């Protein structure tokens, strides 16, 4: 937690990542120290076992709090299953409407969304032989619903792919692999 405070609150040589994380870290550290001090004073008068238990819990939370906060923030930022289904179904409907040779891997899409959090992952797999084509990618991109989405398009045997991270306005924020993005003239 102290390291989190240093990295998020400094503007010297250390980068500032998020001022809200800094504020939460300071608040939690203050609460932990206050709770520890009050408990220590009260329990010291009553029994030594309580003081020892309190000390152990305090030390545990000093080291575990940043991990717990990180897991909680990831959990909160992960889109709900309802939102995932909505976006995946909209993409599926667009693929059917455009008669594109792709199917959605629903299970992998849900797993990737849960694993990475923050954006809905949509995994498309080509249903016919051949590589991913620029026109197909353009068609999918022009008809994808608004929202933060990571779109990964694979060839049938998954040896060729393109992955695009889109923001809520459908602007491309990231594209990999670079060679295919350059070949398709995708600028971000």
C-alpha positions in Angstrom: 0.0 0.0 0.0 2.9 2.3 0.8 4.4 1.5 -2.5 1.1 2.3 -4.2 1.0 5.6 -2.4 4.5 6.5 -3.6 3.9 5.5 -7.2 0.5 7.2 -7.5 1.2 10.4 -5.5 4.7 11.4 -6.6 5.4 13.7 -9.4 9.2 13.5 -9.2 10.9 10.8 -11.1 8.1 8.3 -10.4 5.0 8.4 -12.8 1.6 9.4 -11.6 -0.9 6.7 -12.6 -4.1 7.5 -11.0 -5.0 10.1 -8.4 -8.1 8.2 -7.3 -5.9 5.2 -6.4 -3.7 7.5 -4.4 -6.6 8.9 -2.5 -8.1 5.5 -1.8 -4.6 4.2 -0.7 -4.2 7.2 1.7 -7.7 6.7 3.1 -7.2 2.9 3.6 -3.8 3.4 5.2 -5.2 6.1 7.6 -8.1 3.7 8.5 -5.8 0.8 9.1 -3.4 2.8 11.3 -6.3 4.4 13.2 -8.0 1.1 13.7 -4.8 -0.5 14.8 -4.0 2.2 17.3 -7.5 2.2 18.9 -7.6 -1.6 19.0 -4.1 -1.8 20.5 -4.9 0.7 23.2 -8.2 -1.0 24.1 -7.0 -4.6 23.9 -3.8 -4.0 25.7 -5.7 -3.4 28.9 -7.8 -6.5 28.5 -5.7 -9.4 27.2 -2.4 -10.0 25.4 -3.9 -12.5 23.0 -6.2 -9.9 21.5 -3.2 -7.5 21.0 -1.2 -10.3 19.3 -4.2 -11.2 17.1 -4.7 -7.5 16.2 -1.0 -7.1 15.3 -1.1 -10.2 13.1 -4.3 -9.0 11.3 -2.8 -5.5 10.9 0.4 -6.8 9.4 -1.5 -9.1 7.1 -3.6 -6.3 5.7 -0.6 -4.0 5.2 0.7 -6.5 2.7 -2.6 -7.9 1.4 -4.5 -4.6 0.9 -3.0 -3.6 -2.5 -3.7 -7.0 -3.9 -7.2 -7.0 -2.6 -7.8 -3.5 -4.0 -6.4 -4.5 -7.4 -8.6 -7.6 -7.6 -11.6 -5.6 -6.6 -10.9 -2.8 -9.1 -10.6 -5.5 -11.9 -13.8 -7.1 -10.8 -15.7 -3.8 -10.8 -14.3 -2.7 -14.2 -15.3 -6.0 -15.9 -18.4 -5.6 -18.0 -21.5 -7.4 -16.7 -22.6 -10.7 -18.4 -25.7 -8.9 -19.6 -23.6 -6.2 -21.3 -21.2 -8.8 -22.8 -24.2 -10.8 -24.2 -25.7 -7.6 -25.7 -22.6 -6.6 -27.5 -21.7 -10.1 -28.7 -25.3 -10.6 -30.0 -25.2 -7.3 -31.8 -21.9 -8.3 -33.5 -23.4 -11.7 -34.3 -26.4 -10.1 -35.9 -24.2 -7.8 -38.0 -22.1 -10.7 -39.2 -25.3 -12.5 -40.3 -26.7 -9.4 -41.9 -23.5 -8.8 -43.9 -23.2 -12.5 -44.8 -19.6 -12.6 -43.6 -17.9 -16.0 -43.2 -17.3 -15.7 -39.4 -18.7 -17.2 -36.2 -18.3 -16.0 -32.7 -16.5 -18.1 -30.1 -18.8 -17.2 -27.2 -17.0 -19.2 -24.5 -13.6 -17.7 -25.4 -15.1 -14.2 -25.6 -16.5 -14.5 -22.1 -13.3 -16.0 -20.7 -11.2 -13.2 -22.3 -13.5 -10.5 -21.0 -13.3 -11.9 -17.5 -9.5 -12.4 -17.7 -8.7 -8.9 -19.0 -11.6 -6.9 -17.7 -12.5 -3.3 -18.7 -13.6 -4.1 -22.2 -15.9 -6.7 -23.8 -13.8 -9.3 -25.8 -15.3 -10.6 -29.1 -13.6 -13.5 -30.7 -14.4 -14.1 -34.4 -13.3 -17.2 -36.2 -13.5 -17.5 -40.0 -15.7 -20.4 -41.1 -14.0 -20.9 -44.5 -10.4 -21.4 -45.4 -8.2 -18.5 -46.1 -6.7 -15.5 -44.3 -8.5 -12.6 -42.7 -9.2 -10.1 -45.5 -9.1 -6.3 -45.3 -12.6 -5.9 -46.7 -14.0 -8.2 -44.0 -12.3 -6.3 -41.2 -13.5 -3.0 -42.6 -17.1 -4.3 -42.8 -17.0 -5.6 -39.3 -15.4 -2.4 -38.0 -18.0 -0.1 -39.7 -20.9 -2.1 -38.2 -19.7 -2.9 -34.8 -21.8 -1.4 -31.9 -20.4 1.5 -29.9 -18.7 0.5 -26.7 -15.3 -0.5 -25.4 -14.5 -3.7 -27.3 -11.5 -5.9 -28.0 -12.2 -7.5 -31.4 -10.0 -10.5 -32.3 -10.5 -12.0 -35.8 -8.9 -15.4 -36.5 -8.5 -17.4 -39.7 -10.2 -20.8 -39.7 -7.1 -22.7 -38.4 -6.2 -19.7 -36.1 -2.7 -19.3 -37.6 -3.5 -15.7 -38.8 -5.3 -13.1 -36.8 -5.8 -9.4 -36.1 -6.8 -7.9 -32.8 -8.2 -4.4 -32.4 -9.0 -2.6 -29.2 -11.8 0.0 -29.7 -12.9 2.8 -27.4 -16.5 3.8 -26.7 -16.6 5.8 -29.9 -15.4 2.9 -32.1 -12.0 4.5 -32.6 -9.1 2.1 -32.7 -6.8 2.4 -29.7 -4.6 -0.6 -30.4 -4.0 -3.1 -33.2 -1.8 -6.2 -33.3 0.1 -7.7 -35.1 1.7 -4.6 -36.5 2.4 -6.1 -39.9 -1.2 -6.9 -40.7 -2.4 -3.6 -39.3 0.0 -1.8 -41.6 -1.0 -4.0 -44.6 -4.7 -3.2 -43.9 -3.9 0.6 -43.5 -5.3 0.6 -39.9 -4.1 3.7 -38.2 -4.5 4.3 -34.5 
